[in-house]
């Protein structure tokens, strides 16, 4: 996907963002821990920016834990025990 395609990707409305958040939480319920890059591959209908926006919203409200190690982001389920 080109850079222009990512920049020109349609923005999500509130309902669509909440739906994407539910899909992300569903993947985390199944796997408990998932890398952001792997999540992007699992959700080909959404741009990286759309996914990161939803992940950011979930992390800010405490629905998930988001950790960064160097340039890689990892999502942890709220139920994950380290």
N, C-alpha and C positions, 0 to 999 in steps of 0.2 A: 504494500500500500504506500502510495507516495505521500510526501509531507503535505502537499496541497490537499489531498483527499482527507487527511486527518483534520486539517484546519477548516475545511469546508463541510465536515460532517455535521448533520443536523443536530441542534441542541435538543436535549430532552426536557420535556415539561415535568412538573412535579409528580404527576401520576406515573409517568414513564420512569422517572428516577427511582421512585419508591418500588416499582416493579423490578427494576434492575437490582436494587438493593436486596429485594427478596430472593432473586436468583443467586446473587453472591452469597447470601446467608445460607441458602440451600446447599451450595457447593461446600461451604465451610462446615455445615452439619454433617456432610458425608465424609469430609477429609480432615477436619479440625485445623490443619495447617496447609496453606497453599501459597505459592509464590505469585506475585502480581503478573509476571510474564506468563506463567502457566494459566492464570485466570483469563488473561487476554486471549490466549489460544482457545480456551474453552468457550469464549463468548464472541464468535466471529461477527455477529450482527451489530456489535457496538465498537466504537473507536476506543483507542487507548485513553483518550481524554475523558470520554464519557464514563468509562470504567473507573478511572482514577478519581473522578469527581464523586462517584457513588461510594467508593472505598473511603475517601476522605470524610464524607458525611457520616458514614457508619463509624469510623474511628473517633470522630469528634463527639458523637452522642454515646459512645461506649458500647456500641453493638459488636465491635470487633477490636482487636488490638493490632496495630500496624507497626512493624519494626523495619528499620532500614539498616542493612549491613553493606557498607560501601555503596555500590550503585544498585543493589538489589533490595526490593521491598518484599516482605513476607507478611501475610495476613494470618492471624490466629483467631480461632473461634473464641467467643467470650467464655465458653465452657472448657477451653483447653487449659490443662494444668501442666506447667513446666517442671 
